[in-house]
Amino acid sequence: MIRVMLVDDQALLRAGFRMVLNAQPDIEVVAEAGDGAAAVEAAGGGGVDVVLMDVRMPVMDGVEATRLIRAAGDRPRVLILTTFDLDDYVFAALKAGASGFLLKDVPPSDLVSAIHSVHSGDSVVAPSTTRRLLERFAVHLPSGGTAEPVALGGLTAREREVLVLVARGLSNGEIAERLDLAEATVKTHLGRVLAKLSLRDRAQVVVYAYESGLVTPHSAES
């Protein structure tokens, strides 16, 4: 059973998500919070696997709450709830340790699928939307070259290729086709990238690649 906490200052939205999730045979809403501070306190008590986190809330926003929750340990994982007009928060949330983001009008089937993905250790930053997402955040990114040379030097040429292609929005299957590799081999390379750079998941790889200057919104089009 996947234990979920809903964090949103709108009770009506929480009620809608609760109804959808509690109808699933393997998902149970075990906690709710109306602000980030309450979410951090509730998550500290354990018993939660995945947090659906709003970003704009009173007392403490979702980005800071995500940072504090993720700093406390591997669980729970955090999925950010956002709308197009709040997209500027998503990059900060991914940096803070969120495993991905969902739009608040997400279809129920996609919501359930995302929760399963995050619970299993994957991230929910769809390859098809990664480029659009990072392009919108270009103004918030440094000019490049901020990554430590030693960390980048620890990657093999192939691992660096995989890192760049993930950040450009390609799926594992697309990367495998581009590099003429088996998809399982791509997953192995990605796993080594995560370990060598001390990154949590695919979402963190995207953030790292853009912040280090390995990939820019312009180069992502190539």
C-alpha positions as a Markdown table, in Angstrom:
| # | Residue | x | y | z |
|---|---|---|---|---|
| 1 | Met | 0.0 | 0.0 | 0.0 |
| 2 | Ile | 1.4 | 3.4 | -1.0 |
| 3 | Arg | 0.8 | 6.0 | 1.7 |
| 4 | Val | 0.1 | 9.5 | 0.4 |
| 5 | Met | 0.0 | 12.9 | 2.0 |
| 6 | Leu | -1.9 | 15.7 | 0.4 |
| 7 | Val | -0.6 | 19.2 | 0.9 |
| 8 | Asp | -2.7 | 22.1 | -0.4 |
| 9 | Asp | -4.3 | 25.1 | 1.2 |
| 10 | Gln | -7.5 | 24.5 | -0.7 |
| 11 | Ala | -9.6 | 21.9 | 1.1 |
| 12 | Leu | -11.8 | 21.3 | -2.0 |
| 13 | Leu | -8.8 | 20.3 | -4.1 |
| 14 | Arg | -7.5 | 18.0 | -1.4 |
| 15 | Ala | -11.0 | 16.4 | -1.2 |
| 16 | Gly | -10.9 | 15.7 | -5.0 |
| 17 | Phe | -7.5 | 14.2 | -4.9 |
| 18 | Arg | -8.4 | 12.1 | -1.8 |
| 19 | Met | -11.5 | 10.7 | -3.6 |
| 20 | Val | -9.5 | 9.7 | -6.6 |
| 21 | Leu | -6.6 | 8.1 | -4.7 |
| 22 | Asn | -8.6 | 6.3 | -2.1 |
| 23 | Ala | -10.5 | 4.6 | -4.9 |
| 24 | Gln | -7.2 | 2.8 | -5.9 |
| 25 | Pro | -6.6 | -0.6 | -4.4 |
| 26 | Asp | -3.0 | 0.1 | -3.6 |
| 27 | Ile | -3.0 | 3.8 | -2.6 |
| 28 | Glu | -4.2 | 5.3 | 0.7 |
| 29 | Val | -4.3 | 9.0 | 1.7 |
| 30 | Val | -3.0 | 8.9 | 5.3 |
| 31 | Ala | -2.4 | 12.6 | 6.0 |
| 32 | Glu | -3.3 | 16.1 | 4.8 |
| 33 | Ala | -1.8 | 19.5 | 5.4 |
| 34 | Gly | -2.9 | 23.0 | 4.5 |
| 35 | Asp | 0.6 | 24.6 | 4.5 |
| 36 | Gly | 4.2 | 23.7 | 4.2 |
| 37 | Ala | 5.1 | 23.9 | 7.9 |
| 38 | Ala | 2.3 | 21.5 | 8.8 |
| 39 | Ala | 3.5 | 19.2 | 6.0 |
| 40 | Val | 7.0 | 19.1 | 7.3 |
| 41 | Glu | 5.8 | 18.3 | 10.8 |
| 42 | Ala | 3.5 | 15.5 | 9.5 |
| 43 | Ala | 6.2 | 14.0 | 7.3 |
| 44 | Gly | 8.5 | 13.9 | 10.2 |
| 45 | Gly | 6.3 | 11.4 | 12.0 |
| 46 | Gly | 6.9 | 8.8 | 9.3 |
| 47 | Gly | 4.3 | 6.6 | 7.7 |
| 48 | Val | 4.2 | 8.6 | 4.4 |
| 49 | Asp | 5.7 | 7.3 | 1.1 |
| 50 | Val | 4.7 | 10.1 | -1.3 |
| 51 | Val | 3.7 | 13.7 | -0.8 |
| 52 | Leu | 1.6 | 15.7 | -3.3 |
| 53 | Met | 2.8 | 19.2 | -2.6 |
| 54 | Asp | 1.3 | 22.5 | -3.7 |
| 55 | Val | 3.8 | 25.4 | -4.1 |
| 56 | Arg | 1.9 | 28.6 | -3.1 |
| 57 | Met | 0.7 | 28.2 | 0.5 |
| 58 | Pro | 0.6 | 30.3 | 3.7 |
| 59 | Val | 3.2 | 29.9 | 6.5 |
| 60 | Met | 5.7 | 28.0 | 4.4 |
| 61 | Asp | 5.6 | 27.4 | 0.6 |
| 62 | Gly | 6.0 | 24.1 | -1.1 |
| 63 | Val | 9.6 | 24.6 | -2.2 |
| 64 | Glu | 10.9 | 25.2 | 1.3 |
| 65 | Ala | 8.8 | 22.4 | 2.7 |
| 66 | Thr | 10.1 | 20.0 | 0.0 |
| 67 | Arg | 13.7 | 21.0 | 0.9 |
| 68 | Leu | 13.2 | 20.2 | 4.6 |
| 69 | Ile | 11.3 | 17.0 | 4.0 |
| 70 | Arg | 13.9 | 15.7 | 1.5 |
| 71 | Ala | 16.8 | 16.7 | 3.8 |
| 72 | Ala | 15.5 | 14.5 | 6.5 |
| 73 | Gly | 15.9 | 11.3 | 4.4 |
| 74 | Asp | 15.1 | 9.3 | 1.3 |
| 75 | Arg | 11.4 | 9.1 | 2.2 |
| 76 | Pro | 8.9 | 10.4 | 1.5 |
| 77 | Arg | 9.3 | 11.4 | -2.1 |
| 78 | Val | 7.7 | 14.6 | -3.2 |
| 79 | Leu | 5.6 | 15.4 | -6.3 |
| 80 | Ile | 4.9 | 19.1 | -6.9 |
| 81 | Leu | 1.4 | 20.2 | -7.9 |
| 82 | Thr | 1.5 | 23.2 | -10.1 |
| 83 | Thr | -0.3 | 25.3 | -12.8 |
| 84 | Phe | 1.2 | 26.9 | -15.9 |
| 85 | Asp | 1.2 | 30.3 | -14.2 |
| 86 | Leu | 3.3 | 28.8 | -11.3 |
| 87 | Asp | 5.9 | 27.1 | -13.5 |
| 88 | Asp | 8.7 | 29.3 | -12.2 |
| 89 | Tyr | 8.5 | 27.4 | -8.9 |
| 90 | Val | 9.1 | 24.0 | -10.4 |
| 91 | Phe | 12.8 | 24.4 | -11.1 |
| 92 | Ala | 13.4 | 25.5 | -7.5 |
| 93 | Ala | 11.4 | 22.5 | -6.3 |
| 94 | Leu | 13.4 | 20.1 | -8.4 |
| 95 | Lys | 16.6 | 21.6 | -7.0 |
| 96 | Ala | 15.1 | 21.2 | -3.5 |
| 97 | Gly | 14.7 | 17.4 | -4.1 |
| 98 | Ala | 11.2 | 17.0 | -5.6 |
| 99 | Ser | 10.9 | 13.9 | -7.8 |
| 100 | Gly | 8.9 | 15.7 | -10.4 |
| 101 | Phe | 5.8 | 17.8 | -11.0 |
| 102 | Leu | 2.2 | 17.4 | -12.0 |
| 103 | Leu | -0.4 | 19.9 | -13.3 |
| 104 | Lys | -3.3 | 20.4 | -10.9 |
| 105 | Asp | -5.7 | 19.4 | -13.7 |
| 106 | Val | -3.9 | 16.1 | -14.4 |
| 107 | Pro | -6.1 | 13.2 | -15.5 |
| 108 | Pro | -6.7 | 10.8 | -12.6 |
| 109 | Ser | -4.9 | 8.0 | -14.5 |
| 110 | Asp | -1.8 | 10.1 | -14.9 |
| 111 | Leu | -1.9 | 11.1 | -11.2 |
| 112 | Val | -2.0 | 7.5 | -10.2 |
| 113 | Ser | 0.7 | 6.5 | -12.6 |
| 114 | Ala | 3.0 | 9.3 | -11.3 |
| 115 | Ile | 2.5 | 8.3 | -7.7 |
| 116 | His | 3.5 | 4.7 | -8.6 |
| 117 | Ser | 6.6 | 5.9 | -10.6 |
| 118 | Val | 7.8 | 8.1 | -7.7 |
| 119 | His | 7.2 | 5.4 | -5.1 |
| 120 | Ser | 9.3 | 3.0 | -7.2 |
| 121 | Gly | 12.2 | 5.5 | -7.2 |
| 122 | Asp | 11.7 | 7.1 | -10.6 |
| 123 | Ser | 11.1 | 10.7 | -11.3 |
| 124 | Val | 8.2 | 12.4 | -13.1 |
| 125 | Val | 9.6 | 14.9 | -15.5 |
| 126 | Ala | 8.2 | 13.6 | -18.8 |
| 127 | Pro | 10.9 | 13.7 | -21.5 |
| 128 | Ser | 8.4 | 15.4 | -23.8 |
| 129 | Thr | 8.1 | 18.4 | -21.4 |
| 130 | Thr | 11.7 | 18.6 | -20.1 |
| 131 | Arg | 12.8 | 21.0 | -22.9 |
| 132 | Arg | 9.8 | 23.3 | -22.5 |
| 133 | Leu | 10.3 | 23.3 | -18.8 |
| 134 | Leu | 13.9 | 24.2 | -18.8 |
| 135 | Glu | 13.6 | 26.8 | -21.5 |
| 136 | Arg | 11.1 | 28.6 | -19.3 |
| 137 | Phe | 13.6 | 28.6 | -16.5 |
| 138 | Ala | 16.5 | 29.8 | -18.6 |
| 139 | Val | 16.4 | 33.3 | -17.0 |
| 140 | His | 16.8 | 31.7 | -13.5 |
| 141 | Leu | 19.9 | 29.6 | -14.5 |
| 142 | Pro | 23.5 | 30.7 | -14.0 |
| 143 | Ser | 25.6 | 31.4 | -17.1 |
| 144 | Gly | 27.3 | 28.0 | -16.9 |
| 145 | Gly | 30.5 | 26.5 | -15.8 |
| 146 | Thr | 29.5 | 26.2 | -12.1 |
| 147 | Ala | 30.0 | 22.4 | -11.9 |
| 148 | Glu | 33.2 | 21.2 | -10.2 |
| 149 | Pro | 35.7 | 19.8 | -12.8 |
| 150 | Val | 36.6 | 16.9 | -10.5 |
| 151 | Ala | 32.9 | 15.7 | -10.5 |
| 152 | Leu | 32.6 | 16.0 | -14.3 |
| 153 | Gly | 36.0 | 14.4 | -14.7 |
| 154 | Gly | 34.7 | 11.3 | -12.9 |
| 155 | Leu | 32.3 | 10.6 | -15.7 |
| 156 | Thr | 33.3 | 8.5 | -18.7 |
| 157 | Ala | 32.7 | 9.9 | -22.2 |
| 158 | Arg | 29.6 | 7.6 | -22.6 |
| 159 | Glu | 28.2 | 8.6 | -19.2 |
| 160 | Arg | 28.6 | 12.3 | -20.1 |
| 161 | Glu | 26.7 | 11.6 | -23.4 |
| 162 | Val | 23.9 | 10.0 | -21.5 |
| 163 | Leu | 23.7 | 12.8 | -19.0 |
| 164 | Val | 23.5 | 15.4 | -21.8 |
| 165 | Leu | 20.8 | 13.5 | -23.7 |
| 166 | Val | 18.7 | 13.1 | -20.5 |
| 167 | Ala | 18.8 | 16.8 | -20.0 |
| 168 | Arg | 17.8 | 17.4 | -23.6 |
| 169 | Gly | 14.6 | 15.6 | -22.9 |
| 170 | Leu | 15.2 | 12.1 | -24.5 |
| 171 | Ser | 13.8 | 9.0 | -22.9 |
| 172 | Asn | 15.9 | 6.0 | -22.2 |
| 173 | Gly | 14.6 | 4.3 | -25.3 |
| 174 | Glu | 15.4 | 7.4 | -27.5 |
| 175 | Ile | 18.9 | 7.6 | -26.0 |
| 176 | Ala | 19.5 | 3.9 | -26.7 |
| 177 | Glu | 18.5 | 4.4 | -30.3 |
| 178 | Arg | 20.6 | 7.6 | -30.6 |
| 179 | Leu | 23.7 | 5.9 | -29.2 |
| 180 | Asp | 23.1 | 2.4 | -30.7 |
| 181 | Leu | 22.9 | 0.8 | -27.2 |
| 182 | Ala | 20.5 | -1.5 | -25.5 |
| 183 | Glu | 18.0 | 0.3 | -23.2 |
| 184 | Ala | 19.3 | -1.7 | -20.3 |
| 185 | Thr | 22.8 | -0.4 | -20.9 |
| 186 | Val | 21.5 | 3.2 | -20.9 |
| 187 | Lys | 19.9 | 2.6 | -17.6 |
| 188 | Thr | 23.2 | 1.2 | -16.3 |
| 189 | His | 25.0 | 4.3 | -17.5 |
| 190 | Leu | 22.4 | 6.6 | -16.0 |
| 191 | Gly | 22.7 | 4.8 | -12.7 |
| 192 | Arg | 26.4 | 5.4 | -12.6 |
| 193 | Val | 25.9 | 9.1 | -13.4 |
| 194 | Leu | 23.5 | 9.3 | -10.4 |
| 195 | Ala | 26.0 | 7.6 | -8.1 |
| 196 | Lys | 29.1 | 9.6 | -9.3 |
| 197 | Leu | 27.4 | 13.0 | -9.1 |
| 198 | Ser | 25.4 | 12.1 | -5.9 |
| 199 | Leu | 22.1 | 12.9 | -7.6 |
| 200 | Arg | 18.8 | 11.4 | -6.6 |
| 201 | Asp | 17.1 | 10.8 | -9.8 |
| 202 | Arg | 16.5 | 11.8 | -13.4 |
| 203 | Ala | 15.0 | 15.2 | -12.4 |
| 204 | Gln | 18.2 | 16.0 | -10.5 |
| 205 | Val | 20.3 | 15.0 | -13.6 |
| 206 | Val | 18.4 | 17.6 | -15.7 |
| 207 | Val | 19.0 | 20.3 | -13.1 |
| 208 | Tyr | 22.7 | 19.5 | -12.8 |
| 209 | Ala | 23.3 | 19.5 | -16.5 |
| 210 | Tyr | 21.7 | 22.9 | -17.0 |
| 211 | Glu | 23.3 | 24.5 | -13.9 |
| 212 | Ser | 26.8 | 23.1 | -14.9 |
| 213 | Gly | 26.5 | 24.6 | -18.4 |
| 214 | Leu | 26.7 | 21.2 | -20.1 |
| 215 | Val | 23.3 | 21.9 | -21.7 |
| 216 | Thr | 21.6 | 25.2 | -22.4 |
| 217 | Pro | 18.0 | 25.8 | -23.7 |
| 218 | His | 19.6 | 26.7 | -27.1 |
| 219 | Ser | 21.8 | 23.6 | -27.3 |
| 220 | Ala | 18.8 | 21.4 | -26.3 |
| 221 | Glu | 17.3 | 22.0 | -29.7 |
| 222 | Ser | 20.2 | 20.3 | -31.4 |
